[in-house]
Amino acid sequence: MTSEYRKRAVVTGASSGIGYALSLELAAQGYDLVLIARREQPMRELANRVDVLGRAAEVVVLDIADTECTVATLRAIDRARPVDLVIANAGVGAVRAAATASSWEAMGPALHTNFCGAAATLTALVEPMIERGRGHLVGIGSLASMGPLPESAAYCAPKAGLAMLLECLHLDLLKKGIKVTHVRLGFVRTPMVAKSTHPMPQLMEVDDAAKRIVNKLAYMPAEITLPEPLAFATRLLGNLPRPVRDRLMRFAGSRGTT
Ligand SMILES: NC(=O)c1ccc[n+]([C@@H]2O[C@H](COP(=O)([O-])OP(=O)(O)OC[C@H]3O[C@@H](n4cnc5c(N)ncnc54)[C@H](OP(=O)(O)O)[C@@H]3O)[C@@H](O)[C@H]2O)c1
């Protein structure tokens, strides 16, 4: 009798929002999970819900901004049992107070977590995945990576860096059997945006977004953009002549909108 092969996914930022919802959706699709974040309690609750779905979930408390520790931890997880899918989702939101938005105090935490932490998560298992000739790396990015937004340098810049990292990984790893997917999201109702007073056009509910992402991930595309109409408008905005775009952005900034 042959035993069923159980796919294994690592999800960072699994204690809340999109990572929590993605983990549940992946469990429903048959994945065993490794849940990573700094807060243990919500991940324990999630692990119980995964258990009810008949899948295994391991909880790992980790600050991904500690990149050396992140790489070592992911490699140990993979040595214990190979990982098929890595989702670099953990992230922090933008500091939007006009006076501090362009300061190092705003920039530092976002760079360490949203770029360096995500890069460590995405690259830690490249070598073992190349040896196996398979694997899927997924970065949760943002439509904010498509162009500058007012008072959002700390959020846009690391997400733009993540976008380029994923493009390069896609180029280099495709021929080695590893698929790379960049998920660019618009607004999703999660704790990250709960206190936002800014307009959030085409706001998605988190369970709906997670379901749509996981359904699309099954095809391992290079890019997933949600919602598509907002992505289209963002692309158009990014391609406007610079003086027009600058004027529109300054207007949006003066009204406190993105
Ligand atoms: N919500 C949106 O509208 C939206 C739009 C586009 C993209 N995104 C992206 O989606 C991802 C998830 O965001 P969300 O909306 O679900 O936010 P969220 O509810 O605030 O969740 C963020 C998750 O990241 C984890 N995290 C933050 N810093 C971490 C660190 N240093 N080490 C380990 N884990 C860390 C948090 O867990 P702990 O606090 O327990 O560590 C939490 O689980 C982010 O990358 C975000 O940029 C969100």
The ligand as a Gaussian input file, in Angstrom:
#p B3LYP/6-31G(d) Opt

LIG

0 1
 N       -4.085000      44.351000       4.017000
 C       -3.821000      44.944000       2.869000
 O       -4.591000      45.801000       2.367000
 C       -2.595000      44.542000       2.082000
 C       -2.473000      44.995000       0.755000
 C       -1.363000      44.633000       0.004000
 C       -0.391000      43.823000       0.569000
 N       -0.508000      43.399000       1.866000
 C        0.571000      42.580000       2.406000
 O        0.040000      41.378000       2.929000
 C        0.904000      40.893000       3.960000
 C        0.064000      40.524000       5.165000
 O       -0.540000      41.696000       5.673000
 P       -1.935000      41.710000       6.451000
 O       -2.780000      42.738000       5.804000
 O       -2.431000      40.334000       6.618000
 O       -1.451000      42.339000       7.841000
 P       -1.599000      41.850000       9.345000
 O       -2.955000      41.329000       9.622000
 O       -1.082000      42.986000      10.158000
 O       -0.581000      40.621000       9.424000
 C        0.792000      40.804000       9.334000
 C        1.456000      39.492000       9.709000
 O        2.873000      39.646000       9.590000
 C        3.479000      39.187000      10.787000
 N        4.732000      39.892000      11.012000
 C        4.950000      41.234000      10.996000
 N        6.235000      41.486000      11.272000
 C        6.833000      40.277000      11.468000
 C        8.150000      39.873000      11.800000
 N        9.137000      40.781000      11.983000
 N        8.424000      38.564000      11.929000
 C        7.451000      37.640000      11.755000
 N        6.187000      37.954000      11.433000
 C        5.890000      39.254000      11.311000
 C        2.441000      39.461000      11.883000
 O        2.616000      38.578000      12.960000
 P        3.249000      38.929000      14.390000
 O        2.862000      40.333000      14.730000
 O        2.640000      37.887000      15.280000
 O        4.722000      38.744000      14.206000
 C        1.164000      39.103000      11.153000
 O        0.944000      37.722000      11.224000
 C        1.929000      41.998000       4.212000
 O        3.130000      41.684000       3.568000
 C        1.283000      43.216000       3.582000
 O        2.234000      44.165000       3.174000
 C       -1.587000      43.741000       2.638000

